[in-house]
Amino acid sequence: MVERLIVPEKDVGSIRRRPRQEFRTATCLVDTPEISTARIVFTRMGVPARGRSVLGLGVIVALVGASCASSGQLGAKALLEQSKTLRSEAAEGALLSEDAVSGKATSNYIHEHAVELSEAASQIEATLKAATTEPALEPALGQLAILAGQISADLGRLSEASTDEQRTLTSELQAAADATQRIGEGLT
């Protein structure tokens, strides 16, 4: 099914000005009620036709991007990027843990930064768990998802940990960073 969008003629190539804007119909390959709803909302808000077409295009791009992203199919390049990001989170967490042990950072800074890193790792974990990939890459996907969960959990414990636990977390996070690097190297 195909949704028809109304686009001002001047936006599709005509440079003539007319007292009343003439419209052409353009075809969109996305069939969603959100596009029609957005057009109605923008019209009722008094957004000019040109603004509606720009906003409508933005809505279309967002919907198409979301539909592509929701398919969850990751190739080797995407897995490599996820492993690099996860390695960065783990390595940064290990450095933060070292700073906590040595007293170089305040407890507030450690807490806030550890929460941010933990949330980022948790988002990567959710992405990896929801993703699919070709059969040859399934082991790497599974390993990265497990590591992401471990990294997120370790970072979540960091701010409330004792000094001895922080030392342990430093080595665990560094080991996780090294493991993600090895997985990433296997993807190249």
N, CA and C atoms as a LAMMPS dump frame, in Angstrom:
ITEM: TIMESTEP
0
ITEM: NUMBER OF ATOMS
564
ITEM: BOX BOUNDS ff ff ff
-5.0000000000000000e+02 5.0000000000000000e+02
-5.0000000000000000e+02 5.0000000000000000e+02
-5.0000000000000000e+02 5.0000000000000000e+02
ITEM: ATOMS id mol type element x y z
1 1 1 N 0.847 -1.173 0
2 1 2 C 0 0 0
3 1 3 C 0.887 1.228 0
4 2 1 N 0.4 2.279 -0.641
5 2 2 C 1.212 3.472 -0.823
6 2 3 C 0.445 4.676 -0.314
7 3 1 N 1.095 5.517 0.436
8 3 2 C 0.539 6.76 0.959
9 3 3 C 0.834 7.862 -0.034
10 4 1 N -0.105 8.716 -0.302
11 4 2 C 0.113 9.851 -1.19
12 4 3 C 0.329 11.092 -0.342
13 5 1 N 1.37 11.819 -0.656
14 5 2 C 1.68 13.06 0.044
15 5 3 C 1.409 14.226 -0.879
16 6 1 N 0.898 15.297 -0.322
17 6 2 C 0.679 16.502 -1.111
18 6 3 C 1.86 17.421 -0.867
19 7 1 N 2.532 17.775 -1.953
20 7 2 C 3.733 18.596 -1.868
21 7 3 C 3.504 19.857 -2.696
22 8 1 N 3.783 21.047 -2.157
23 8 2 C 3.623 22.263 -2.948
24 8 3 C 4.405 22.175 -4.243
25 9 1 N 3.789 22.655 -5.336
26 9 2 C 4.408 22.565 -6.651
27 9 3 C 5.777 23.227 -6.67
28 10 1 N 5.9 24.359 -5.978
29 10 2 C 7.181 25.063 -6.004
30 10 3 C 8.293 24.229 -5.377
31 11 1 N 7.928 23.28 -4.483
32 11 2 C 8.938 22.448 -3.851
33 11 3 C 9.369 21.286 -4.723
34 12 1 N 8.657 21.024 -5.812
35 12 2 C 9.049 19.928 -6.683
36 12 3 C 9.499 20.416 -8.048
37 13 1 N 9.912 21.655 -8.129
38 13 2 C 10.546 22.086 -9.352
39 13 3 C 10.015 23.362 -9.962
40 14 1 N 8.813 23.786 -9.675
41 14 2 C 8.268 24.982 -10.293
42 14 3 C 8.724 26.212 -9.532
43 15 1 N 9.161 27.238 -10.261
44 15 2 C 9.596 28.456 -9.585
45 15 3 C 8.596 29.595 -9.794
46 16 1 N 7.473 29.301 -10.506
47 16 2 C 6.458 30.325 -10.712
48 16 3 C 5.676 30.557 -9.428
49 17 1 N 5.28 31.771 -9.213
50 17 2 C 4.429 32.094 -8.075
51 17 3 C 3.026 32.293 -8.596
52 18 1 N 2.08 31.736 -7.921
53 18 2 C 0.677 31.877 -8.267
54 18 3 C -0.06 32.358 -7.027
55 19 1 N -1.189 33.033 -7.221
56 19 2 C -1.924 33.512 -6.058
57 19 3 C -2.265 32.396 -5.081
58 20 1 N -2.713 31.282 -5.575
59 20 2 C -2.978 30.13 -4.724
60 20 3 C -1.951 29.07 -5.082
61 21 1 N -1.355 28.483 -4.084
62 21 2 C -0.368 27.453 -4.368
63 21 3 C -1.046 26.251 -5.005
64 22 1 N -0.444 25.763 -6.072
65 22 2 C -0.934 24.537 -6.668
66 22 3 C -0.131 23.387 -6.089
67 23 1 N -0.774 22.261 -5.973
68 23 2 C -0.138 21.12 -5.35
69 23 3 C -0.062 19.955 -6.329
70 24 1 N 1.005 19.212 -6.213
71 24 2 C 1.157 17.962 -6.932
72 24 3 C 1.145 16.848 -5.908
73 25 1 N 0.828 15.683 -6.343
74 25 2 C 0.832 14.543 -5.442
75 25 3 C 2.123 13.772 -5.666
76 26 1 N 2.817 13.484 -4.582
77 26 2 C 4.032 12.679 -4.654
78 26 3 C 3.752 11.339 -3.996
79 27 1 N 4.456 10.329 -4.407
80 27 2 C 4.235 8.996 -3.863
81 27 3 C 5.285 8.701 -2.812
82 28 1 N 4.815 8.125 -1.71
83 28 2 C 5.701 7.734 -0.621
84 28 3 C 5.599 6.225 -0.472
85 29 1 N 6.7 5.563 -0.221
86 29 2 C 6.702 4.114 -0.104
87 29 3 C 6.375 3.64 1.306
88 30 1 N 6.075 4.552 2.199
89 30 2 C 5.747 4.197 3.571
90 30 3 C 4.252 4.36 3.758
91 31 1 N 3.587 3.356 4.244
92 31 2 C 2.156 3.406 4.463
93 31 3 C 1.905 3.465 5.96
94 32 1 N 1.814 4.669 6.495
95 32 2 C 1.596 4.794 7.926
96 32 3 C 0.566 5.868 8.21
97 33 1 N -0.259 5.652 9.213
98 33 2 C -1.229 6.681 9.585
99 33 3 C -0.556 7.887 10.234
100 34 1 N 0.681 7.695 10.735
101 34 2 C 1.374 8.802 11.385
102 34 3 C 1.635 9.948 10.419
103 35 1 N 1.882 9.621 9.148
104 35 2 C 2.154 10.673 8.166
105 35 3 C 0.921 11.531 7.973
106 36 1 N -0.239 10.902 7.802
107 36 2 C -1.481 11.655 7.64
108 36 3 C -1.792 12.456 8.887
109 37 1 N -1.584 11.857 10.045
110 37 2 C -1.833 12.553 11.305
111 37 3 C -0.925 13.762 11.429
112 38 1 N 0.346 13.603 11.064
113 38 2 C 1.287 14.718 11.145
114 38 3 C 0.847 15.851 10.23
115 39 1 N 0.395 15.501 9.025
116 39 2 C -0.036 16.529 8.09
117 39 3 C -1.239 17.288 8.65
118 40 1 N -2.191 16.577 9.236
119 40 2 C -3.377 17.215 9.825
120 40 3 C -2.978 18.112 10.988
121 41 1 N -2.113 17.62 11.862
122 41 2 C -1.674 18.404 13.02
123 41 3 C -0.967 19.673 12.57
124 42 1 N -0.065 19.551 11.594
125 42 2 C 0.669 20.725 11.133
126 42 3 C -0.28 21.735 10.492
127 43 1 N -1.302 21.254 9.769
128 43 2 C -2.264 22.145 9.141
129 43 3 C -3.065 22.892 10.199
130 44 1 N -3.524 22.18 11.213
131 44 2 C -4.316 22.797 12.272
132 44 3 C -3.5 23.762 13.117
133 45 1 N -2.192 23.536 13.186
134 45 2 C -1.333 24.426 13.961
135 45 3 C -1.023 25.706 13.195
136 46 1 N -1.455 25.793 11.956
137 46 2 C -1.197 26.977 11.164
138 46 3 C 0.182 26.999 10.541
139 47 1 N 0.82 25.84 10.437
140 47 2 C 2.138 25.771 9.815
141 47 3 C 1.947 25.989 8.318
142 48 1 N 2.685 26.93 7.702
143 48 2 C 2.537 27.171 6.27
144 48 3 C 2.84 25.912 5.457
145 49 1 N 2.332 25.907 4.228
146 49 2 C 2.468 24.728 3.365
147 49 3 C 3.924 24.306 3.202
148 50 1 N 4.798 25.275 3.015
149 50 2 C 6.216 24.929 2.849
150 50 3 C 6.751 24.273 4.126
151 51 1 N 6.383 24.807 5.281
152 51 2 C 6.81 24.218 6.544
153 51 3 C 6.238 22.821 6.735
154 52 1 N 4.961 22.629 6.298
155 52 2 C 4.357 21.297 6.4
156 52 3 C 5.111 20.299 5.553
157 53 1 N 5.525 20.731 4.351
158 53 2 C 6.233 19.779 3.494
159 53 3 C 7.595 19.431 4.092
160 54 1 N 8.267 20.409 4.668
161 54 2 C 9.571 20.148 5.291
162 54 3 C 9.384 19.268 6.526
163 55 1 N 8.385 19.616 7.361
164 55 2 C 8.127 18.802 8.547
165 55 3 C 7.661 17.407 8.156
166 56 1 N 6.818 17.341 7.117
167 56 2 C 6.352 16.038 6.645
168 56 3 C 7.501 15.181 6.163
169 57 1 N 8.437 15.793 5.448
170 57 2 C 9.614 15.064 4.979
171 57 3 C 10.423 14.559 6.172
172 58 1 N 10.542 15.4 7.198
173 58 2 C 11.26 14.981 8.402
174 58 3 C 10.59 13.788 9.063
175 59 1 N 9.255 13.812 9.122
176 59 2 C 8.513 12.691 9.702
177 59 3 C 8.747 11.432 8.876
178 60 1 N 8.705 11.563 7.559
179 60 2 C 8.91 10.409 6.685
180 60 3 C 10.298 9.818 6.893
181 61 1 N 11.299 10.673 6.909
182 61 2 C 12.673 10.196 7.099
183 61 3 C 12.807 9.487 8.444
184 62 1 N 12.208 10.056 9.484
185 62 2 C 12.274 9.436 10.806
186 62 3 C 11.576 8.081 10.814
187 63 1 N 10.418 7.982 10.176
188 63 2 C 9.685 6.724 10.153
189 63 3 C 10.415 5.655 9.346
190 64 1 N 10.963 6.049 8.21
191 64 2 C 11.706 5.093 7.395
192 64 3 C 12.946 4.637 8.158
193 65 1 N 13.639 5.581 8.799
194 65 2 C 14.82 5.222 9.586
195 65 3 C 14.471 4.288 10.722
196 66 1 N 13.35 4.567 11.395
197 66 2 C 12.931 3.708 12.504
198 66 3 C 12.553 2.321 12.009
199 67 1 N 11.892 2.253 10.867
200 67 2 C 11.512 0.938 10.356
201 67 3 C 12.741 0.139 9.925
202 68 1 N 13.727 0.837 9.376
203 68 2 C 14.963 0.137 8.999
204 68 3 C 15.728 -0.313 10.243
205 69 1 N 15.774 0.552 11.25
206 69 2 C 16.506 0.227 12.47
207 69 3 C 15.826 -0.891 13.239
208 70 1 N 14.486 -0.951 13.17
209 70 2 C 13.783 -1.95 13.952
210 70 3 C 13.941 -3.348 13.368
211 71 1 N 14.414 -3.447 12.135
212 71 2 C 14.603 -4.765 11.557
213 71 3 C 15.683 -5.525 12.322
214 72 1 N 16.656 -4.81 12.917
215 72 2 C 17.635 -5.415 13.8
216 72 3 C 18.661 -6.292 13.131
217 73 1 N 18.822 -6.23 11.841
218 73 2 C 19.802 -7.039 11.127
219 73 3 C 21.156 -6.338 11.187
220 74 1 N 22.133 -6.972 11.838
221 74 2 C 23.467 -6.396 11.954
222 74 3 C 24.449 -7.194 11.118
223 75 1 N 25.234 -6.476 10.341
224 75 2 C 26.291 -7.112 9.567
225 75 3 C 27.603 -7.036 10.339
226 76 1 N 28.661 -7.486 9.718
227 76 2 C 29.975 -7.494 10.365
228 76 3 C 30.428 -6.086 10.719
229 77 1 N 30.179 -5.13 9.824
230 77 2 C 30.605 -3.756 10.081
231 77 3 C 29.861 -3.165 11.283
232 78 1 N 28.563 -3.401 11.377
233 78 2 C 27.78 -2.89 12.5
234 78 3 C 28.21 -3.551 13.811
235 79 1 N 28.473 -4.843 13.769
236 79 2 C 28.963 -5.53 14.972
237 79 3 C 30.322 -4.997 15.396
238 80 1 N 31.168 -4.718 14.417
239 80 2 C 32.479 -4.148 14.719
240 80 3 C 32.331 -2.8 15.417
241 81 1 N 31.42 -1.953 14.918
242 81 2 C 31.185 -0.649 15.551
243 81 3 C 30.648 -0.814 16.964
244 82 1 N 29.737 -1.767 17.154
245 82 2 C 29.196 -2.02 18.5
246 82 3 C 30.309 -2.496 19.435
247 83 1 N 31.197 -3.348 18.926
248 83 2 C 32.291 -3.842 19.78
249 83 3 C 33.252 -2.715 20.149
250 84 1 N 33.509 -1.807 19.208
251 84 2 C 34.386 -0.665 19.503
252 84 3 C 33.759 0.246 20.553
253 85 1 N 32.475 0.498 20.416
254 85 2 C 31.785 1.352 21.381
255 85 3 C 31.78 0.698 22.755
256 86 1 N 31.497 -0.585 22.784
257 86 2 C 31.466 -1.314 24.053
258 86 3 C 32.852 -1.361 24.688
259 87 1 N 33.878 -1.548 23.883
260 87 2 C 35.258 -1.54 24.399
261 87 3 C 35.578 -0.188 25.019
262 88 1 N 35.149 0.869 24.363
263 88 2 C 35.39 2.215 24.869
264 88 3 C 34.706 2.428 26.219
265 89 1 N 33.459 1.968 26.329
266 89 2 C 32.723 2.11 27.598
267 89 3 C 33.437 1.348 28.711
268 90 1 N 33.868 0.121 28.417
269 90 2 C 34.541 -0.696 29.427
270 90 3 C 35.885 -0.095 29.83
271 91 1 N 36.66 0.359 28.855
272 91 2 C 37.966 0.948 29.163
273 91 3 C 37.817 2.228 29.964
274 92 1 N 36.824 3.038 29.588
275 92 2 C 36.588 4.266 30.343
276 92 3 C 36.139 3.947 31.77
277 93 1 N 35.333 2.901 31.905
278 93 2 C 34.92 2.466 33.237
279 93 3 C 36.094 1.987 34.066
280 94 1 N 37.038 1.281 33.437
281 94 2 C 38.229 0.823 34.153
282 94 3 C 39.063 2.009 34.631
283 95 1 N 39.21 3.022 33.783
284 95 2 C 39.945 4.226 34.198
285 95 3 C 39.223 4.954 35.333
286 96 1 N 37.898 5.016 35.237
287 96 2 C 37.113 5.654 36.291
288 96 3 C 37.278 4.9 37.601
289 97 1 N 37.294 3.589 37.521
290 97 2 C 37.479 2.773 38.711
291 97 3 C 38.866 2.986 39.318
292 98 1 N 39.878 3.106 38.474
293 98 2 C 41.225 3.412 38.976
294 98 3 C 41.249 4.752 39.693
295 99 1 N 40.569 5.744 39.11
296 99 2 C 40.497 7.062 39.752
297 99 3 C 39.776 6.984 41.097
298 100 1 N 38.758 6.132 41.17
299 100 2 C 38.034 5.968 42.423
300 100 3 C 38.934 5.347 43.493
301 101 1 N 39.688 4.345 43.106
302 101 2 C 40.582 3.665 44.049
303 101 3 C 41.659 4.626 44.549
304 102 1 N 42.222 5.424 43.646
305 102 2 C 43.315 6.321 44.029
306 102 3 C 42.825 7.621 44.656
307 103 1 N 41.519 7.856 44.643
308 103 2 C 40.972 9.081 45.23
309 103 3 C 41.137 10.308 44.351
310 104 1 N 41.365 10.129 43.054
311 104 2 C 41.568 11.248 42.135
312 104 3 C 40.266 11.891 41.682
313 105 1 N 39.143 11.243 41.976
314 105 2 C 37.848 11.779 41.552
315 105 3 C 36.896 11.792 42.743
316 106 1 N 35.985 12.743 42.725
317 106 2 C 35.002 12.823 43.816
318 106 3 C 33.981 11.703 43.663
319 107 1 N 33.331 11.378 44.763
320 107 2 C 32.326 10.312 44.716
321 107 3 C 31.141 10.703 43.835
322 108 1 N 30.792 11.997 43.82
323 108 2 C 29.695 12.451 42.953
324 108 3 C 30.049 12.248 41.479
325 109 1 N 31.274 12.615 41.113
326 109 2 C 31.718 12.445 39.727
327 109 3 C 31.713 10.963 39.355
328 110 1 N 32.252 10.14 40.239
329 110 2 C 32.309 8.702 39.968
330 110 3 C 30.899 8.148 39.793
331 111 1 N 29.996 8.539 40.671
332 111 2 C 28.618 8.049 40.593
333 111 3 C 27.953 8.458 39.273
334 112 1 N 28.009 9.74 38.96
335 112 2 C 27.337 10.248 37.75
336 112 3 C 27.925 9.631 36.485
337 113 1 N 29.233 9.58 36.426
338 113 2 C 29.885 9.048 35.225
339 113 3 C 29.653 7.542 35.094
340 114 1 N 29.679 6.834 36.214
341 114 2 C 29.432 5.387 36.179
342 114 3 C 28.001 5.1 35.722
343 115 1 N 27.053 5.913 36.166
344 115 2 C 25.66 5.733 35.733
345 115 3 C 25.532 5.967 34.229
346 116 1 N 26.168 7.013 33.717
347 116 2 C 26.129 7.294 32.279
348 116 3 C 26.726 6.14 31.476
349 117 1 N 27.872 5.665 31.901
350 117 2 C 28.525 4.564 31.189
351 117 3 C 27.693 3.289 31.27
352 118 1 N 27.112 3.029 32.433
353 118 2 C 26.278 1.845 32.607
354 118 3 C 25.054 1.894 31.702
355 119 1 N 24.428 3.061 31.608
356 119 2 C 23.258 3.206 30.73
357 119 3 C 23.64 3.003 29.267
358 120 1 N 24.782 3.527 28.871
359 120 2 C 25.233 3.35 27.489
360 120 3 C 25.479 1.872 27.191
361 121 1 N 26.13 1.179 28.109
362 121 2 C 26.383 -0.254 27.92
363 121 3 C 25.074 -1.034 27.917
364 122 1 N 24.141 -0.618 28.727
365 122 2 C 22.838 -1.27 28.774
366 122 3 C 22.081 -1.099 27.458
367 123 1 N 22.196 0.086 26.854
368 123 2 C 21.56 0.312 25.552
369 123 3 C 22.2 -0.562 24.476
370 124 1 N 23.488 -0.707 24.519
371 124 2 C 24.174 -1.583 23.564
372 124 3 C 23.717 -3.024 23.769
373 125 1 N 23.6 -3.426 25.034
374 125 2 C 23.129 -4.78 25.332
375 125 3 C 21.735 -5.017 24.75
376 126 1 N 20.83 -4.061 24.949
377 126 2 C 19.471 -4.203 24.428
378 126 3 C 19.475 -4.286 22.906
379 127 1 N 20.289 -3.467 22.269
380 127 2 C 20.394 -3.491 20.808
381 127 3 C 20.896 -4.842 20.326
382 128 1 N 21.916 -5.353 20.979
383 128 2 C 22.505 -6.624 20.561
384 128 3 C 21.555 -7.789 20.821
385 129 1 N 20.835 -7.755 21.933
386 129 2 C 19.9 -8.843 22.235
387 129 3 C 18.726 -8.867 21.262
388 130 1 N 18.322 -7.694 20.788
389 130 2 C 17.195 -7.619 19.863
390 130 3 C 17.617 -7.862 18.416
391 131 1 N 18.902 -7.838 18.148
392 131 2 C 19.402 -7.924 16.771
393 131 3 C 19.491 -9.366 16.283
394 132 1 N 19.518 -9.464 14.981
395 132 2 C 19.808 -10.737 14.319
396 132 3 C 20.98 -10.485 13.38
397 133 1 N 21.585 -11.55 12.973
398 133 2 C 22.708 -11.43 12.046
399 133 3 C 22.824 -12.713 11.248
400 134 1 N 23.739 -12.736 10.331
401 134 2 C 23.943 -13.949 9.548
402 134 3 C 24.532 -15.03 10.455
403 135 1 N 24.294 -16.29 10.136
404 135 2 C 24.723 -17.393 11.007
405 135 3 C 26.2 -17.377 11.393
406 136 1 N 27.063 -16.961 10.498
407 136 2 C 28.502 -16.948 10.792
408 136 3 C 28.859 -15.932 11.883
409 137 1 N 28.022 -14.91 12.055
410 137 2 C 28.306 -13.857 13.042
411 137 3 C 27.549 -14.037 14.354
412 138 1 N 26.689 -15.056 14.439
413 138 2 C 25.897 -15.285 15.651
414 138 3 C 26.76 -15.435 16.912
415 139 1 N 27.867 -16.189 16.875
416 139 2 C 28.678 -16.307 18.096
417 139 3 C 29.207 -14.946 18.579
418 140 1 N 29.656 -14.121 17.666
419 140 2 C 30.166 -12.802 18.058
420 140 3 C 29.045 -11.945 18.633
421 141 1 N 27.869 -11.991 18.032
422 141 2 C 26.724 -11.236 18.525
423 141 3 C 26.372 -11.666 19.945
424 142 1 N 26.316 -12.982 20.175
425 142 2 C 25.996 -13.493 21.508
426 142 3 C 27.04 -13.11 22.546
427 143 1 N 28.307 -13.223 22.172
428 143 2 C 29.391 -12.871 23.104
429 143 3 C 29.351 -11.383 23.449
430 144 1 N 29.119 -10.543 22.44
431 144 2 C 29.05 -9.1 22.698
432 144 3 C 27.867 -8.745 23.589
433 145 1 N 26.737 -9.414 23.391
434 145 2 C 25.56 -9.144 24.231
435 145 3 C 25.847 -9.516 25.684
436 146 1 N 26.483 -10.649 25.9
437 146 2 C 26.832 -11.076 27.263
438 146 3 C 27.813 -10.095 27.897
439 147 1 N 28.845 -9.725 27.15
440 147 2 C 29.83 -8.762 27.673
441 147 3 C 29.18 -7.413 27.985
442 148 1 N 28.258 -6.983 27.132
443 148 2 C 27.581 -5.706 27.374
444 148 3 C 26.812 -5.751 28.69
445 149 1 N 26.153 -6.871 28.962
446 149 2 C 25.439 -7.025 30.229
447 149 3 C 26.383 -7.005 31.424
448 150 1 N 27.515 -7.685 31.297
449 150 2 C 28.5 -7.704 32.384
450 150 3 C 29.089 -6.315 32.615
451 151 1 N 29.403 -5.626 31.536
452 151 2 C 29.975 -4.282 31.649
453 151 3 C 28.978 -3.341 32.296
454 152 1 N 27.731 -3.414 31.875
455 152 2 C 26.696 -2.565 32.451
456 152 3 C 26.536 -2.83 33.948
457 153 1 N 26.519 -4.103 34.311
458 153 2 C 26.382 -4.458 35.727
459 153 3 C 27.584 -3.983 36.545
460 154 1 N 28.786 -4.183 36.017
461 154 2 C 29.992 -3.743 36.724
462 154 3 C 29.992 -2.23 36.92
463 155 1 N 29.626 -1.501 35.88
464 155 2 C 29.586 -0.037 35.99
465 155 3 C 28.495 0.416 36.955
466 156 1 N 27.402 -0.318 36.999
467 156 2 C 26.337 0.007 37.943
468 156 3 C 26.766 -0.165 39.387
469 157 1 N 27.641 -1.117 39.642
470 157 2 C 28.128 -1.368 41.006
471 157 3 C 29.263 -0.439 41.411
472 158 1 N 29.899 0.188 40.445
473 158 2 C 31.125 0.948 40.699
474 158 3 C 30.966 2.04 41.746
475 159 1 N 29.942 2.852 41.644
476 159 2 C 29.842 4.02 42.52
477 159 3 C 29.565 3.649 43.978
478 160 1 N 28.956 2.493 44.213
479 160 2 C 28.632 2.089 45.586
480 160 3 C 29.625 1.081 46.145
481 161 1 N 30.644 0.749 45.376
482 161 2 C 31.575 -0.305 45.771
483 161 3 C 32.621 0.207 46.762
484 162 1 N 33.1 -0.716 47.578
485 162 2 C 34.206 -0.39 48.478
486 162 3 C 35.482 -0.299 47.657
487 163 1 N 36.563 0.133 48.277
488 163 2 C 37.837 0.271 47.568
489 163 3 C 38.318 -1.069 47.027
490 164 1 N 38.177 -2.136 47.809
491 164 2 C 38.582 -3.462 47.332
492 164 3 C 37.73 -3.903 46.143
493 165 1 N 36.428 -3.648 46.22
494 165 2 C 35.547 -4 45.1
495 165 3 C 35.893 -3.172 43.859
496 166 1 N 36.248 -1.916 44.075
497 166 2 C 36.618 -1.061 42.947
498 166 3 C 37.875 -1.586 42.263
499 167 1 N 38.815 -2.097 43.033
500 167 2 C 40.016 -2.705 42.443
501 167 3 C 39.627 -3.904 41.573
502 168 1 N 38.724 -4.73 42.099
503 168 2 C 38.245 -5.898 41.351
504 168 3 C 37.527 -5.456 40.081
505 169 1 N 36.69 -4.424 40.214
506 169 2 C 35.953 -3.926 39.053
507 169 3 C 36.894 -3.354 37.996
508 170 1 N 37.988 -2.746 38.433
509 170 2 C 38.974 -2.223 37.484
510 170 3 C 39.492 -3.347 36.601
511 171 1 N 39.885 -4.456 37.224
512 171 2 C 40.425 -5.57 36.433
513 171 3 C 39.33 -6.239 35.597
514 172 1 N 38.108 -6.341 36.117
515 172 2 C 37.015 -6.947 35.351
516 172 3 C 36.661 -6.1 34.13
517 173 1 N 36.607 -4.785 34.322
518 173 2 C 36.274 -3.904 33.205
519 173 3 C 37.385 -3.892 32.154
520 174 1 N 38.633 -3.935 32.603
521 174 2 C 39.741 -3.987 31.635
522 174 3 C 39.732 -5.304 30.873
523 175 1 N 39.419 -6.399 31.578
524 175 2 C 39.325 -7.705 30.913
525 175 3 C 38.18 -7.71 29.892
526 176 1 N 37.07 -7.062 30.232
527 176 2 C 35.938 -6.979 29.295
528 176 3 C 36.31 -6.131 28.077
529 177 1 N 37.055 -5.05 28.302
530 177 2 C 37.506 -4.219 27.182
531 177 3 C 38.413 -5.017 26.259
532 178 1 N 39.313 -5.813 26.839
533 178 2 C 40.207 -6.647 26.035
534 178 3 C 39.422 -7.707 25.263
535 179 1 N 38.418 -8.294 25.913
536 179 2 C 37.613 -9.33 25.255
537 179 3 C 36.824 -8.741 24.08
538 180 1 N 36.264 -7.555 24.26
539 180 2 C 35.522 -6.94 23.152
540 180 3 C 36.463 -6.587 22.001
541 181 1 N 37.685 -6.207 22.332
542 181 2 C 38.656 -5.916 21.279
543 181 3 C 38.979 -7.183 20.481
544 182 1 N 39.143 -8.299 21.166
545 182 2 C 39.433 -9.557 20.468
546 182 3 C 38.265 -9.967 19.569
547 183 1 N 37.04 -9.772 20.062
548 183 2 C 35.868 -10.088 19.24
549 183 3 C 35.843 -9.189 18.019
550 184 1 N 36.112 -7.907 18.22
551 184 2 C 36.144 -6.968 17.11
552 184 3 C 37.2 -7.321 16.081
553 185 1 N 38.367 -7.744 16.55
554 185 2 C 39.431 -8.135 15.621
555 185 3 C 39.027 -9.355 14.812
556 186 1 N 38.211 -10.23 15.403
557 186 2 C 37.724 -11.406 14.688
558 186 3 C 36.695 -11.057 13.617
559 187 1 N 36.132 -9.872 13.698
560 187 2 C 35.132 -9.437 12.718
561 187 3 C 35.751 -8.765 11.497
562 188 1 N 37.023 -8.405 11.588
563 188 2 C 37.656 -7.701 10.458
564 188 3 C 38.251 -8.668 9.469
